Amino acid sequence: MYLGVDLGTSGIKVIITNPEGQIVDSQSADLTVSRPQPLWSEQNPKDWWAAFCKVMDELSSRPYLSQVKAIGLSGQMHGATLLDKNAQVIRPAILWNDGRSAEECAELEQAVRNSRQTTGNIMMPGFTAPKLLWLKHNEAENFAQIDKVLLPKDYLRWLLTGVFASDMSDAAGTLWLNTQKRDWDAELLAACGLNLTHMPQLFEGNQVTGTLQSDLASRWGLSEVPVVAGAGDNAAGAIGVGLVEPGQGMISLGTSGVYFVVTDRFSQQAELAVHSFCHALPNRWHLMSVMLSAASCLDWFAKQIVEEDIGQLLEQLENNPANQKTAPYFLPYLSGERTPHNDPLAQGAFIGLTHDTSKLDMLHAVLEGVCFAFTDGIDALHQSGTQATEITVIGGGAQSGYWRQLMADVLKTKITFRKGGEVGPALGAARLAQLAIESNLSIEQICPQPEAVQIHTPNTSTQQIFEQRRTVYIQAYSQLRTLFTKEIL
């Protein structure tokens, strides 16, 4: 058996797979995000560990955990997890959707003029590097205590193994990595007041980084099994649905939204706010567009606005579809936006509400607005010359057949939903663990594309409607962006 861990933003999920790659057990626990100030987004790393231990304790009472041969890790990217010389957490981790460090982004690009060529990315507040420069400027006492900077999943690794390590895909999201050479860049680190001693050792995603510590092995009824490098959540999700060859693509409809295409060489289109990262396997890279709020928009609408169960809301919409011509519009920028706008101050908005607007009309608008934002990101990748030959959809939001079909209609492309798509990153982590152990099996044998559950083809009868509505959507952001200022946050 193989254990796959996905440390997400809203929760942690652990799965166990058998040698055939089938999920035989799983368990999850919820997490919450702290937003103590406008633009801030933080979590306490100790809460990650507590949630992970809770999940493992529950799994240990069931039959499969004792058979696990290796552990793979995946998790939310970019989070700045800071440890002092005693390996104690200094302050809450600053998360991927934190927007406080826009000024530091400009400062870093000025200090390291070739940063975009080195990293393949434009500096954005979500990345780790500008967060550390912000800390240096604003929390000097905390900054002075830093001995190690870890990404979220790598904090779990430290507690599991006593080893400071990371993988190439997650490390690429720090903007301290030379993405082509797959190694830390001393100049970028120095621009943030750091050096190589602050960084974990780098591994490819399918390499062993350490072994499970004996006390934890005893607690959970495991052997002292290898812990494999794993991947950032998007790369792990891609591995989970078999995206290992150039041209294969996916849409991840999770808390954030990602359009991801595998490549066999490093390339960059930073000016379009397209991300260029290492993939979780050697000699593979990927390009992706990122929107900061995707399924989290649905979660916000259900919990904060109508206070109803998400599943029941979606069922109501499927049984009573909204009028696609007269529904309001929704800008899904609840946490700012990355691709293509690179605008941490962007905000969400409903436009076109009337006395006749129902909650289901608004729900449809939320789902449609996320689809339009995906289209913006896909267009940015197409401008860079990269286009997927096929698209698989994964993530919690992908459970909605209504949303998947809407995605196909708006994007005007075929969308495939596969088995295990809702647990893509955890499945990818388990597959990387298996790759590290089963050297007699090929990548293609361990990482096949799972069976298609449903294939959605675009409805040509709605094409003109969505083209017209997307024009209004694009104009809405363009005309409202001048109102998105720090003063009204």
N, C-alpha and C positions, 0 to 999 in steps of 0.2 A: 504494500500500500504506500501511497505518497500523500503528504500533507501540503496543501496550498493555503496560504494566508493572504488575505487582502485587507490591509488597513485603510479603509476609506475615510471620508470626511464625516459622514453621518452614521457610520457603523463599521464594525470589523466582522469579517466573514471568514470562516475556516472550513475547508472541505477535505475529504479524504477520497482518493481515487484508487481504483484497483489497477493491475498491470495493463488492462485493456483501455484504461483512460476513463472508465465510467465512474461517476460520482456515487459512492456507496454511503456516505454520511456527510452531514454538514451542520454547522451551528453558527449563530451570529449574536452580536450584542450591539446595542445602540450607543452612539456617541453624540455629544452636543458641541456646538460652536459658540465661543464667547466673542461678542462684538462690543468691547468696552468703550470704543470711540468710533465716530464715523470713519469709514474706510478700513477699520481694523478687523481682523479675523484671526482668532487664536484658539489653541487647545492646549491642555496640560498633558505633556507626554506620559505622566503617571497614569492618567485616565486610559490611555491606549493600552498600557501594560495590564491594568486592572481588568479591562474588558477582555483582553486576550486570555488572561489567566482564568477568567470566569468561563469563557468558551471552552478552553482546554480541560478544565475541571469537569465540565458537563460531558464532553466527548470521552473522557477517561472512564466514565461509568458505563460506556457502551462498548461493543465488541471489537471495533476495528483499529482504534488508536494504537494498541499494542503491536500491531502488525506493520506500522509505518517504518519505511526504510530510509526516508530522507524528507527534509522540510524545505519548501521553497517560499520565498517572501515576495509580496508585491504591496504597493501602497500608494497613497496620494503623494504627488510629487511636490518639489520645491520648498517644503516646509523647513524652516530654520530651527533645528533642535540643538540647543546649546548646553554643553556639559563643561563643568570646571575640572580642575586637576584631580579631584576625588570622584570624577564621573557622576556628579550630582547635577540635576537639572537646574539651570540658572534662572530661567524665566519661562513663561508659557511659549510654546512654539508658535512662530508667525507662519500662517498658512498660505497656500497657493493663491487663494482668492483675496488676500490682503492687498490694499491699494495705497498704503501710506508712503511708499518710497519713490514716487514719480520724480522728485527732484534729484534723488541719488542716481536714478537711471541716466539722466542727462549728464550728471557729473562723471559717472563711470565711462560713458561713451566718449566724453571729452578727454579723460585721462588715458584711455586705451583706444586709440583711434582705429585700430584694426579689429576691435572686439567682434564686430559682426562677421568678419571673414573667419575669425578663429572659432567662434562658437556656432556660427550659422544662424544666429538669432539677434533680433533687436532687443535691447534692454527693456524689460517691462517690470512693473512693480511686483508681479506674481513670482518672479524668479528669486532665487536665494541670494545671489550676490548683492543686489541693491538693498535687501533687508539688512544685511550685515553692515553695510555702510551707513544705513539709517541708525542702527544701534550704536555705531561708533560716534555718530553725531549727537544722538539724543539720549543714550543710556550708557555713558562712558564707563560707569562703575560696573555694569553688567558686562560690557564688552571686554573690559580688562581681565575678567575672570575666565574668558573662553579658553578652553584647552582643546576641545573637539567640536566640530560642526557636523551634525549628522542629519540625514533625511529621515522622515518618520519611520519607515519600515526598518531602517538601519539602527534606529534606537532599540527596536525589538530585538534585532540581531545581537546587539551588544549585550542585552540582558540574557539572551538565550545562550550565547557562546563565549562571552568575554572578549570578542574580537570586534575591532573597528573596521568595517568593510562596507563597500557599496558596489553596485553594478554600473555598467556603462550607460544604460538607458536612463536611469534615475540621475546619475551624476551629470549627464548632459543638460538636465534641467536646472542645474545650479547657475549656469553661465560662468563657471570656472574651468570648464573642460574644453580642451582642444578637440572638437568633435570629430575631425578627420583623423587625427593621430590617436584618439581614444586615450588621452592622458591629461592630468591636471596641468593648467597653465599658470606658471609662477607669476607672470606679469599681472594677470587678472586677479589673482589672489592678493598680490601686494597692493593693488589699487584699493582693496577693501581692508587693508591692515592685517592680512593673514599670510600664512606661508604653508608649505607642504605638511608641516608637522600637525597642523590643525585638521587635516583631511584624512578620511578613512582610506584604506588600501583599495585599489580598483580591481574588479574581476569581471569577466564576461558572465552573462546571466546564467549559463549552465555550468558554472564552475563552483566547486565546494569552497566555502569561506571559513568553516570551523565545524565544531561538533557541539551537540546539545550538552549543557553542563549536567553533571551527574545528579545534583539535587533535584533539578527540574525533571530529568528523566525518571527518577524514582517517584516523584510526585504524580506524574501522569502515566506511569506504567510503560514507558518507552525505553528502548536501548539508547545509548549515547550516539544518536544518528547524525549524519552529516546535515549541515544547514547550508543550502545552496544560495548563490548570490541573488537570483530572482530578477525582478525588473520593476520599473515604475509602472503605475497602474495601466497606462495606455498600452505600453509595449507588452505587458503581461496579458492584457485583454486580447491583443492581437495574436499572441501565441496560443491563447485559449481557443480561438476559433480558426487556428491553422493558417494564419497569415505569416508566412515565412519566405515567400518568393516575391521578387519585384513585380509591381503592378497590382498586387492584391491590396484591397482597401476595406476599411470598415468605418462605420459611424458608431460612436459610443454615446448612448443616450443615458448618461448617469447624472450625478449632481452637476457636473460640468458637461459640455458637449464637445466631442472631438471627431474630426474627419482625418483619417490616418491612412497613409499609403506607403507600402514597403518599397525601398530602393536598394540597389546593390552598390551604391557609391554615395559619397558625401556631396551634397549640393545645398545651396542656400539661396533664399529669396527673402532676406530679413526685411527689406523695405516694404514688403506686402504683409508684414506681421505674421508670416508663415514660420512655424517652428521647424527646425532641422535638428534631429536628435539621433543618437545611436539606437539601433534596435537591440533586442535582448540576446541576439545571437551574433557570433563573430562574422565580420565581413558583411554586415547588414546595417542599414540606416533607415530612417523614415522621415517623411515630411508630414506635418499635420497642421490643420487650423484648429483653434481652440476658442470656444465660447465659455464664459465663466458661469453662466446659469442656464441649465437645460432642464433636466427633470426636477431640479430644485425649484423652478418656477411653478411646476404643477404642485409640488409639495407645499409651497408658500400659499398658492391660491386655495388649496383644499383646507389647510390648517388655519391660516390667518384670516382669510376672507369669508369663506362659506362655512368653515368649521364642520366639514363632512369627510367621511372616509374616501380616500382616493379611489379605491376599487369600485365603490358604489357610484361615485361621480362618473367615472369612465363608462360604467355599465349604462347609466342613464343617458349619456351622450350617444353611445352606440345604438340604443333603442330609440332615441329621439334626436337624430343628427341636426346640427345647427344649419341655418341658411348660410351657405358659404359666401353669398353675394353681399348680405347685409350685416354679417357679424362685425363686431368692432375689431380694431387692430390692437396689437399688444407688442410693445418693445420689451424684450426679455433681459434687459441690462440691470438686473437687481444687484449685481456685484461689480458694476463696470463691465468693460468688454476688452478682449484681446483682438483676435482676428475678425475683421480687417482694420478695426478702428484704433486699437491700442489706446483706449480711453478709460482710465480708471474712474473717472467722474461720471461716466454714462449712467443713466438711471432708467428704471422701468417705467412704462406708461401705458394706460389704456386710452385709446383715441376712438371717437365715434360712438360713445354711449348715448342711448336715447331712453325714453320711458318704456320702450318696447324691448329693451335689451334684457335677456334672461341670464341666469347664472350659467346655463349651458352654452349660450352664445359667448359669454366671457371665457368659459373653459375652452371652447373651440379656438378662440382667439389666442389663448395662452399656448396651446399646442401648435397652432399655425405660426405664431411669432417665433417659436423656437425653430421650426422648420425653415422659416425665412432666414434666420441667423445662420443656420447651417449652410444655406445656399450661398450666403456672402462668403463664408469660409471656403467652400468648394470652388467658387469662382476665383478666389485668390490663389489656390493651388493650381488651377488650370492656367492662370496667367504665368505661373512659373514653369509651365510645360509639363506638369505632372498630373496624370489622370488615372484613376483606378480602372482596371479592366472588369472588376466586379466589386460589389459593396455588400458586406454583411453588417447587420445592425446588432449591437449588444447593449447591455446595461439594464438597469431596473426599469427605465421608461419603455424599453423595447418589449415589455410584457403586454403592452396595449396594442391590440391589432388595429384599432382605430387610428392610433398615432402612427403606426408603421405604414398603413396605407396612405395616410395624409402625407407622410414623408415622401413616399414614392410619387405621389401626385405633384407635390410642390417641386421636388427635385427633378421630376421628369426622367426618372431612371428606375431600373429594377432594384428592389431591396430584398435581401434574403435574411430570414430569421432562422437561426440554427439552434439545435439542442445545446444547453449549457450557456447560451448567450447571456442569461441574467447573472451568471457568476463568472464571466470571462476572465477577469484578472486573477481570481483565486485558482481557476482551472489552469491558466497559463503558468502560475507559480508552481502548481503541482507537476505540470509537464516539464518545466525546467528542472525540478528536482529529479524527475525520472530520467531526463537526458543525462544528468550528471552521474547517475548510477548505472544505467543500462547502456553501457558503451557498445554493446553488440547490436543495438537497434539504431536505425537511422532517424534523422530529424523528421522525415516524412512519415515514418512508422509511428512515432510518438506524438507528432503534431499534425494529424490529418484534420481536414475541415470536418466538423461534426455534421451529422445528418441535418438536412434542411427541414425545418418544421413547416414553414410557409414562405412562399415567394410572392412578393407584391409587385405587380406591374402597374405603371402609371395609367390613370384614367384619362384618356385624351379629351373627353367631353368637358373636363374641368380645367384644361390647360390654360385657356384664355382668361378664365376667372382669376386663377392664381397669378398669372403674369401681371394682370392689372392691379391686383391687390399688393403684389410685391413692389410695384412702382410706388404706391402710396406709402408702404412700409419704409422704403429707402428714403423717400422725401421727409418722412416724419422724423427720423433720426437727424437728418441733415439740418432741418429747421429748428429742432429742439436742443441740439447740442450746445448752443450758446447759453442755454439756461442751466446746464449742468455745471455748477460751480461749487467750490468748497464752501461758499457762504451759505448755501441752502442744504448742505448735507447735515 
